[in-house]
Amino acid sequence: MRKPTIEGQLFYVEEMDQLADELLEELSTEDPLQVALTKDSSEGYVSSETDEYKKLLDTFRPVPNILSIEGLDRPVCEVMAAPKVDLKPLPEGLRYAFLGENSTYPVIVNSDLEPEQLSALLVELRKYRKAIGYTLDDIKGISPDLCIHRIHLEDESKSSIEPQRRLNPNLKEVVKKEILKLLDAGIIYPISDSTWISPVHCVPKKGGITVIKNDKEELIPTRTIVGHRMYVRKIGKPPFYCFLDGYSGFFQIPIHPNDQEKTTFTCPYGTFAYRRMPFGLCNAPATFQRCMTSIFSDLIEEMVEVFMDDFSVYGASFSSCLSNLCRVLQRCEETNLVLNWEKCHFMVREGIVLGHKISEKGIELDRAKVDVMLQLPVPKTVKDIRSFLGHAGFYRRFIKDFSKIARPLTRLLCKETDFEFDEECHKSWTLLKDALVSAPIVQAPNWDHPFEIMCDASDYAVGAVLGQKIDKKLNVIYYASKTMDDAQCKYATTEKELLAIVFAFEKFRSYIVGSKVIVHTDHAALRHIFAKKDTKPRLLRWILLLQEFDIEVVDKKGVENGVADHLSRMRVEDMIPINDSMPEEQLMAIMILKGEF
């Protein structure tokens, strides 16, 4: 602005045009969510001018092939734009290695590998780089011909439209980022006319916060299923492991187009439906497990074990484990199954699998989970007691005398019992935590050796120990005990001792069926009872049930059978009775369901 040349004259400056230009430039910065929604809604739109240009391109004569195609001097993973990832501190025994130049495409490997071993591993991983994912964009999706998820509804089921939930500003930002990420990856799409709408629910995960769909507006608690025990004991004691994990495994399985509308969820930024299988669907785990089993069907039990999205590759040596890993990665590439680089550990000596530490030594507790339990405050309610016993009971197979130690705490769970956490309960709580810290290492079964079971019965309970004698040393596999009901407590001594054997064979059936079993008992009469023909009907029925097993009964003094004897003297409240019938008895049973008429 210049100074007025005429004294007393007033001037004004017009800056409206400049301000308007600045405002328009500021408003022209589009919101990423709006860009993603506009892009998605405009898919499939082709103007008439585009068709004309396409026709003109077809009239051009082809360009002569005068250039020769040469091979790349560097691996593909080094030429492509590498994603940016955060390298977090690793536990002892692990280190980062890189598949690309300039520290790109990291993988997690054993820090104790020899240079030759590390070089051989990286060469193979570079061959199958497409099987390792670093972002959601790397997920291509498993072919619908291989697996597709269907959502079947009951007859006369009604649709449900639920309202949105309130979210604070912090969670709103988290939801927005997740929506953008899923839109860019093509996992979800906007929808406006769905008759099935559920709210979103934010749950914390190891890698941050993830948005999931929830049909019933409730957080489903994590449950431990029986299948994990079979998975853990199968992978045995090889010296080398490769623990692999699927990259957002559920998002790799497509949903049938007719069922995508049923996965609609609402949030402050719109209403969306899933193209891929989301978390929270009741049958999603079953679909995923079937898919993984079908992919690795010919490799399971030979070189890999699969439990949901956890894959464990193993080998008796480095070379055999590397060869097995190559076959698994090749299968992943063939089926478009993508692994999470951050959760894959290659050629390690030990690792955490489904809450257990697996190594060449055997199966141990996960110390991280035990340390969390040690920091828990003193229980103040029945709910706290039940939660603590539930977590501790997950590792009861490692703890001798678990039921006896936990007896004062289990009394507080009985109905019509006043909650009084006295000195005895506090002592029980402390001893149980100490037992978790000092829990022994149990061994995985060796299927080439016979099993040995030590059984005993007391006035109110039965106990059993499953093990194997290898190199003249008994390796414990499992501890078990059970409280008898009122009717069973009235059995004669011989009946109780035989009931202990029936309980042990029913408990350890998945281990011992098809193998030779040596039963140690301190009741000498059991050695001859299998040959008797004129005994009680109950005993005859139990003997017939045990005929399918290859049993050898060995008499053992009570002093020498101390572990089973002690287990049989524990009290544990369990509403499930001892199952004195084998599964084969129910194969031909017919169940009649009476409907309401």
ABEGO torsion letter per residue (X at the ends): XBBBABBGBBBBBBAAAAAAAAAAAAAABBBAAAAAAAAAAABGBBBAAAAAAAAAAAABBBBBBABBBBBBABBAAAABBBBBBBBBBBBBGBBBBBABBGGBGBBBBBAABBAAAAAAAAAAAAAAAAABBABAAABAEBBAAABBBBBBBBBGBBBBBBBBBBBBAAAAAAAAAAAAAAAAAGABBBBAABABBBBBBBBBBAAEBBBBBBAAGBBBBBBBBAAAAAAAAAAEABABBBBBBBBGAAAABBBBAAAAAAABBBBAAEBBBBABBBBGBAAAAAAAAAAAAAAAAAABGAABBBBEABBBBBBABAAAAAAAAAAAAAAAAAAGBBBBAAABBBGBABBBBGGBBBBAAEBBBBAAAAAAAAABBBBABAAAAAAAAAAAAAAAAABBGAAAAAAAAAAAABBGBBBBBBAAAAAAAAAAAAAAAABBBBBBBBAABBBBBBBBBBAABBBBBBBBBBGGBBBBABBBBBBBBAAAAABBAAAAAAAAAAAAAAAAAAAABGBBBBBBBABAAAAAAAABABBBAAAAAAAAAAAABBBBBBBBBAAAAAAAAAAAABBBBBABBBBABBAAAAAABBBBBBBBX
